[in-house]
Amino acid sequence: MQGLDLFNSSDVDLADLDGDGDIDAFVSVSAGSSSAVGNQVWLNDGTGTFVQTMQVLGAADSEAVALGDMDSDGDLDAVIANMGSPDVIYLNDGAGGFTDSGFALGGNELSYSVVLGDFDFV
């Protein structure tokens, strides 16, 4: 069994992030120590082995992650709950590459979790 080599991981959400049909991992990382490296994306190579994409997403004290299609383009984006800084949305390019959307949700509150849902159903 393979372990993802992360010192201070705080949460993980599993889904197909690169559109190849297998399950990948988006890991939020808490900055509880000076060795925190930021949130990370690990892609499944199709054999159950996860490969780190070398993306370092944010430097905040991230406590939780939720995946959902925030920009209606058909792929899963990531919403990160942060402690002491605004929550953020990272947009997926469809191949598992994430970029900061520029949206800052809330202020410097203490966010411990995040849940997504569709609130405009009719």
C-alpha positions as CSV (number, residue, x, y, z in Angstrom):
1,M,0.0,0.0,0.0
2,Q,1.4,3.4,-1.0
3,G,1.3,6.4,1.3
4,L,1.2,9.9,0.2
5,D,4.3,11.6,1.6
6,L,2.8,14.6,3.4
7,F,3.9,15.7,6.9
8,N,0.9,17.8,7.9
9,S,-2.1,16.8,5.8
10,S,-5.4,17.8,7.3
11,D,-7.9,16.5,4.8
12,V,-8.2,14.7,1.5
13,D,-10.9,14.5,-1.2
14,L,-10.8,11.7,-3.8
15,A,-12.2,12.0,-7.3
16,D,-11.2,11.9,-11.0
17,L,-9.3,15.2,-11.3
18,D,-7.6,14.6,-14.7
19,G,-10.5,13.0,-16.6
20,D,-8.8,9.6,-17.2
21,G,-11.4,7.6,-15.2
22,D,-9.4,6.7,-12.1
23,I,-9.5,8.3,-8.7
24,D,-7.0,11.0,-7.8
25,A,-6.3,12.9,-4.5
26,F,-6.5,16.5,-3.6
27,V,-4.8,16.9,-0.1
28,S,-5.1,20.0,2.1
29,V,-2.1,20.7,4.2
30,S,-2.2,22.5,7.6
31,A,0.6,25.0,8.3
32,G,0.8,23.8,11.9
33,S,4.5,23.4,11.5
34,S,7.3,25.2,9.6
35,S,7.6,22.3,7.2
36,A,4.1,22.7,5.6
37,V,4.4,22.8,1.9
38,G,0.9,23.8,0.7
39,N,-2.0,21.9,-0.7
40,Q,-1.2,19.2,-3.2
41,V,-2.6,17.2,-6.0
42,W,-1.7,13.5,-6.5
43,L,-2.8,11.8,-9.7
44,N,-3.4,8.1,-10.0
45,D,-1.3,6.6,-12.9
46,G,-4.0,4.0,-13.5
47,T,-2.3,1.2,-11.5
48,G,-3.2,2.6,-8.1
49,T,0.1,4.4,-7.7
50,F,-0.3,8.1,-6.9
51,V,2.2,10.6,-8.5
52,Q,2.7,14.0,-7.0
53,T,2.1,16.8,-9.5
54,M,4.5,19.1,-7.8
55,Q,1.7,21.7,-7.5
56,V,2.0,23.7,-4.3
57,L,-1.3,25.5,-3.9
58,G,-1.4,28.2,-1.2
59,A,0.6,28.8,2.0
60,A,-2.3,29.2,4.4
61,D,-3.2,26.9,7.3
62,S,-5.6,24.7,5.3
63,E,-8.0,22.5,7.3
64,A,-10.3,21.0,4.7
65,V,-11.0,20.5,1.0
66,A,-14.2,19.8,-1.0
67,L,-14.3,19.1,-4.7
68,G,-17.1,20.3,-7.0
69,D,-17.6,22.0,-10.4
70,M,-17.5,25.6,-9.4
71,D,-17.2,27.1,-12.9
72,S,-19.6,24.8,-14.8
73,D,-16.9,23.5,-17.2
74,G,-17.4,19.8,-16.4
75,D,-14.3,19.2,-14.2
76,L,-13.9,19.2,-10.5
77,D,-12.5,22.3,-8.8
78,A,-11.3,22.6,-5.2
79,V,-12.6,24.8,-2.3
80,I,-10.2,25.1,0.6
81,A,-11.2,26.0,4.1
82,N,-8.4,28.0,5.8
83,M,-7.7,29.0,9.4
84,G,-7.0,32.7,9.9
85,S,-7.1,33.7,6.2
86,P,-9.9,33.7,3.5
87,D,-11.1,30.4,2.1
88,V,-10.1,30.0,-1.6
89,I,-11.2,28.3,-4.8
90,Y,-8.7,26.5,-7.1
91,L,-10.0,26.0,-10.6
92,N,-9.1,22.8,-12.5
93,D,-7.9,22.9,-16.1
94,G,-9.5,19.5,-16.8
95,A,-6.1,17.7,-16.7
96,G,-5.5,18.0,-13.0
97,G,-3.8,21.4,-13.1
98,F,-5.1,23.9,-10.6
99,T,-4.9,27.7,-10.4
100,D,-6.1,30.1,-7.8
101,S,-9.4,31.6,-9.0
102,G,-8.7,34.9,-7.1
103,F,-11.9,34.5,-5.1
104,A,-11.4,35.1,-1.4
105,L,-14.3,33.7,0.6
106,G,-14.8,35.3,4.0
107,G,-12.2,37.1,6.0
108,N,-9.7,35.8,8.5
109,E,-12.2,33.6,10.3
110,L,-11.3,30.1,11.5
111,S,-12.8,27.6,8.9
112,Y,-12.6,24.0,9.9
113,S,-14.6,22.4,7.1
114,V,-16.3,22.9,3.8
115,V,-19.2,21.3,2.1
116,L,-20.5,22.0,-1.4
117,G,-24.0,21.6,-2.8
118,D,-26.3,23.0,-5.6
119,F,-28.5,25.7,-4.0
120,D,-30.3,27.0,-7.0
121,F,-32.2,23.9,-8.0
122,V,-35.7,24.4,-9.2
